[in-house]
Amino acid sequence: MDPIDTALEIADNEWRLLGIQHRDRAALVADLRLDLEAAAADGVTPEQLLGGNIRGFARRLADESGVARVPREYPRLLLTMLTGAVLGATLGYLVMSSVYSTFVSLFDLPPGFDVPIVLAVLVYYGGPAAIVVGGALVAVRVHLRDVPRIGRTIALMGLLLPVAGVAVTPVTMGFARLTDYSFAPPVVATEIALVAAALVGATVLARRLSLRDHTVPAVS
């Protein structure tokens, strides 16, 4: 790769990590390219012009340019989301425990009448799942309300978390079936990890999409 392109890629990656939006990164890249090309015409390499630490130079240039930053906040976002999901799961368990007998009676149908498994799964798991998602969204909304673009993030989480839940459910159920629905701690821990991984992946994707460059203000 051309040394100038390599230096620009390193700088752009650093600006992305700093939470600088695309349009501002593009402007910084364009200005820096002009400087690097002018220096190259005089026989000066990017390393000579920028020094040995290109990332450090990129940070200083961003500070001097005064470009706005929108922090990604992944650690706080994920911790808050998982905390809300756990609280939602606890509430969902309590709700389902209190209405379990009613649920059973609703499906205590005459012999020979088979309830579609999809319907049973939707009724029995759909309610608690909705409470889990709701708990995650409320926790993020309350605890991270001052984080830039958190409104967009929550809106996307509201779309992606249910999709992730639907996608991971057959995987988790399949694993449970393979283990003969064991309640052994390693099995239960694996099932929880599968669900948590799906929620984390959906949350990270929601945040990434919410931080894409838009014409709206950076603060929600």
N, C-alpha and C positions, 0 to 999 in steps of 0.2 A: 504493500500500500504506500502511496505517496506520503512522505513525511509530514506535509502540511495537512493532508486529510487525517492522518493518524493523530496529530496534535489536536485538531479540531474535534475529532471524535472523543478523545479523552476529556477535553474541556466541556463538551456538550453533555457527556455523561455526568460530570461533576455538577453542572448547572441543573441537570434533571434531579439529581439527588438533593440539591438544595431547595427544590420545590419551585424553581423558576419556570414559568409557563412557556409554552411552545413559541409564541410570537416574540417574547423577549429573548429566548434562547436563539431564535433565528437571527434576530438583530445583532446579538453579541457574536454569533458565528460569522455573520457577514462582515462585521467590522474587523474581527480578528483575522479573517482570511485576507482581507486587503493588506493588513499590516504584515502578515506572514509572506504574502506574495511579493510585497515591496521589498521586504528584507531578503527574500530569496534572490531577487534580481540583483542585489548587492553582494550576493554570496554568503549571506548569513542564514544559518539553519534555524529551524524552529527551536531546537534545544538551546542554541546560543542566544536567541532573542528572549525566550520565555524562561530560561533557566532549567535546571534539572527536575524541578517539581511543577509539572504542568497543572496538576490539580490545585496546588496552592495558588498558582498564578490565576487560575480560573476563579477561585474564590475571591481573591483580591479584586479582580476585574469586576465581578458581580457587585461587590461592596461599593466600589468606586462609581459604578454605573447607577446605583440606586434602584435597581429593578425590584419589583415586588416579588415576594416569595409566598407560596401557599404550602405550609408544612403538610407532609403526608400523614404523620401521626399514626402510623400503623400499629406500634406497640400499644398505645393508649386505646385506639379504636378496637383492636382485637380483644384486649383484656376487658374492656367495658362490654363489648358484644357478648363474650363468653359468660361474663358474670350475669348479665341480663338473661341469657339463654338458660343458665343453670337455675336461676330464680324462677323463670318461666316453667322450666321442666318440673321443679318442685311443686309449683302451684298446679300444673297440669296433672301431676300424679295425685295430688290431694283431691282435685276435682273428679278425676276418673275413679278414684277409690270410693268416693262418696256416691257416685251414680252407677257403680259397677252392676249392682243387682238390677237396677232399672234397665241397664243396657242388655243384660242377659235375658230379662223377661221379654224385651222387645224382639229378641231373636229366638225366643223359645217357641218355635213354630211347630206345627204338626209334623210327624214323621214323614219322610219322603219329600219334604219341601226343603230344597237346598238354597241357602242364602248365598248369593254371589260373593265370592271372596273379596272382590274389589270393593263392594259396598261395605262389607264388614271392616275392611282395612280403613276405608275412608272415615267411617263413623268412629271407630275405636282409636285410630291414630291421628286422624285429621284434626280433632279438637285439641288434644295436647300439643300437636305440632304447631297449630296456630297460636297457642299460648306461648310456646317457646319463642317463636318468631316475634310475637308481640312484645315479649319481655326484652328481647335483644334490641328491638327498635326503640322502645321507650327508654331503656338504659342509655343508649347512645344519644338520644334526643335530649335527655335531662343532663347527663354528665358532661357531654361534649358540645353543648349548645353554642359555645363561643368559638369553636374551631371553624376556620374558613371552609366554605362549601359543604358543611356537614349536612345541610338540608338536601342537597343533590345526592349526597352519599346515602342518606337514609331512604330517599325515594328509590334509588337503585337497589339498595338492600331489600326493600319491600318486594321488589320483583325477583331478585336473584336468590334470596334465602329460601323461599318456597320451592323454587326450581331445584336448588341443591338438595333440599330435603326429600323431594320426590325422587331425585336421581340416586341418592344414597340409600333410600329405604329398601329396595330389592337387594342391594349389595349386603346391607346389614342383616336382612332376613335370611339371605342365602348363607351367610356365614353362621348365623345362629342355627340354621337347619343342619349345616355340616357338623356342628359341635353338639348336635342332639339337644339344642336349646339349653345348654349347660349354664348354670349360674356360677361357675368357677370364676374367681377374681380375674385371672388372665383373659378369659373369654369376655367377660363383661367389660373389662378395661379396653379390649380391642374394639368392641362394638361402640363404646363411647368415643374412642379415638376416631373411628370412621366417621361418625356423625360430626364430631368437632372439626375434623379436617374439611368436610364438605362446607360447613358454616364458615370456617376461616377462609377457604378459597373463594366463596361467594362474596364475603366481605371485602377481601383484598381487591377482587375484580371491581366491585362497586366503587371503592375508593379510587382506583386507577381511572375508571371511566369518568368519575365526577371531577377529576383533576385535569381532564383534557381541556385544551384551550377552547374558550368560548368568548363570545362578545359580551357576555353579562359580567358584572363586577365579580371580583374574586371572592368577596366575602358574602356568605349566604345570609 
